[in-house]
Amino acid sequence: MNDFTLDHLKRFMRECSGGEDPAGTDADVLSENFTELGFDSLALLQMASLIEREFGVALPDEGLHKLDTPQKLIDLVNEQLGAHA
């Protein structure tokens, strides 16, 4: 599987937010807190589930609250993908 990118994450974010793209530039989106982007803990759990299903990685439910920015989530998914390569 290829790296998990911001484009992948944006697709999952759209699916979890009713089809809306996160506002701002890519650099803004990467560093914004998920809550500032309109995503609560339930939306993060839903995104994690979608990522796990499509990319075959396990994301810890109890640690999702620490993944407060898209960049941190992307980094963790790519770490998991690298561990399974």
HELIX and SHEET records of a PDB file:
HELIX    1   1 LEU A    6  CYS A   16  1                                  11    
HELIX    2   2 ASP A   26  SER A   31  1                                   6    
HELIX    3   3 SER A   41  PHE A   55  1                                  15    
HELIX    4   4 ASP A   61  LYS A   66  5                                   6    
HELIX    5   5 PRO A   70  ALA A   83  1                                  14    
END                                                                             
